């Protein structure tokens, strides 16, 4: 019965680590979209009208 208790305790300790890793590995960066005729300016963190 001691072996079963140790294996169960080890599984309960390790499981949250794997769950946290699995939930954080699939993120992607969100992109800013601007209206037609404008372009995103990272310095001002807004859309600017394209001239030219």
C-alpha positions as CSV (number, residue, x, y, z in Angstrom):
1,X,0.0,0.0,0.0
2,X,2.9,2.4,0.5
3,X,4.0,2.1,-3.2
4,X,0.5,3.0,-4.3
5,X,0.4,6.0,-2.0
6,X,3.8,7.2,-3.2
7,X,2.9,6.8,-6.9
8,X,-0.4,8.6,-6.3
9,X,1.3,11.5,-4.5
10,X,3.9,11.8,-7.2
11,X,1.2,11.9,-9.9
12,X,-0.6,14.6,-8.0
13,X,2.5,16.7,-7.6
14,X,3.6,16.4,-11.2
15,X,0.2,16.7,-13.0
16,X,-0.3,20.5,-12.4
17,X,3.1,21.1,-13.9
18,X,2.2,19.4,-17.2
19,X,-1.2,21.0,-17.2
20,X,0.3,24.5,-16.9
21,X,2.8,23.8,-19.6
22,X,0.2,22.5,-22.0
23,X,-2.1,25.5,-21.5
24,X,0.7,28.1,-22.1
25,X,2.3,26.6,-25.2
26,X,-0.2,27.6,-27.9
27,X,-0.4,31.4,-27.6
28,X,0.0,33.6,-30.6
29,X,0.5,37.3,-30.9
30,X,-2.6,39.4,-31.8
31,X,-2.3,41.7,-34.7
32,X,-3.6,45.3,-34.9
33,X,-5.8,46.0,-37.9
34,X,-6.4,49.5,-39.4
35,X,-8.9,50.8,-41.8
36,X,-8.2,51.1,-45.6
37,X,-5.8,53.9,-46.3
38,X,-4.2,53.8,-42.9
39,X,-1.2,51.9,-41.4
40,X,-0.4,51.0,-37.8
41,X,2.3,53.2,-36.2
42,X,3.9,51.4,-33.2
43,X,5.4,54.6,-31.8
44,X,2.1,56.2,-31.2
45,X,0.2,52.9,-30.8
46,X,-2.5,54.0,-33.3
47,X,-3.4,54.0,-37.0
48,X,-2.0,56.8,-39.2
49,X,-3.2,58.0,-42.6
50,X,-0.9,56.9,-45.4
51,X,0.3,59.9,-47.4
52,X,2.1,59.6,-50.6
